Amino acid sequence: MTMSAEKLSAQKPNVVVFGTLNIDHVWSVARLPAPGQTVLAKETRRAFGGKGANQAVAAARQGACVAIVGAVGGDADGQRYREHLEREKVDTSTMLVHANAVTGAAHVYVDDAGENQIIVDGGANRLWDLAGLDGVLEPVLAGGGVLLAQLEAPIAAVKKALAVAATRGARTILNASPFTAEFRWDQPIDTVVVNEHECRDFFGVTARAARELSRDTRGQFLREHHINHLVVTQGAASTVHISEESIDDVPAYPVTPLDTVGAGDTFAGVLATRLGSGWKWADALWHANVAAALSTLSLGAQAAMPTREQVIAAADERDAVGKGD
């Protein structure tokens, strides 16, 4: 058994994902359309998606004990989604069903280079009773663990979920994606994960500029945004981890991507699992990078997410020859 496998055989972490569930309608095209342009699709398919469910599946495939707090409609898509998540070993007892709403949907356009454009219809994901959210979240957060959230759900609901988790002693991780101008950093969050574009949009600095901050300036920056840890992914470039104590660069795992849809969600789900297991930052980020890269080698979001065994094998093989080689 490798060292990574030994770590992963420890007690399963408790990861609660608050987020969206969508049915993805995926269109494969030679190139993404420019404004006002029409392009022909080479292939279309339906898949399970939504950032919340994607991250829940990513975590579950890494061996986490995962519950999802999300909403679907009272339609056939909602029922199919519940059955799908149960097959993925995700606890769906905290999923809400809105009988008179439709399940969320996303139209995803992917070009031959693996780049994508996404348009989302929230459907049932928009219907949250803030007053009742405590009662949904508190039972599954009773043991602490990790709450992982994103910004596809209504902002008021996301902020309420983060606040409830903090009061229950859970570690809070926000994947601040997609960029949402209305979100305000007015409450403590342990870890924020963004890509290089979201870093610039939310914080007004590039990843490079952020990593060059002095320790005093860095601490002030994090405190102003109520963050303990900022993680910036940069595609094929290294992932940057910024805390008051240090700045670390963790190399990407080199691949030739086929489809980048879901890579960021894979990263977030795996990071939450590793941190929930007590891993050190460098190791947790390395495994998240490996998993995200592996997820780009097949089509689709959830369908392409790697298993625990696949991540261990790839990470250990790369460790043997040196991560930067």
Secondary structure, 3 states (H helix, E strand, C coil): CCHHHHHHCCCCCEEEEECCCEEEEEEEECCCCCCCCCCCEEEEEEEEECHHHHHHHHHHCCCCEEEEECEEECCHHHHHHHHHHHHCCEECCCCEEECCCCCEEEEEEECCCCCEEEEEECHHHHCCCHHHHHHHHHHHCCCCCEEEEECCCCHHHHHHHHHHHHHCCCEEEEECCCCCCCCCCCCCEEEEEEEHHHHHHHHCCCHHHHHCCCHHHHHHHHHHCCEEEEEEEECCEEEEEEECCCEEEECCCCCCCCCCCCHHHHHHHHHHHHHHCCCCHHHHHHHHHHHHHHHCCCCCCHHHCCCHHHHHHHHHHHHHHCCCC
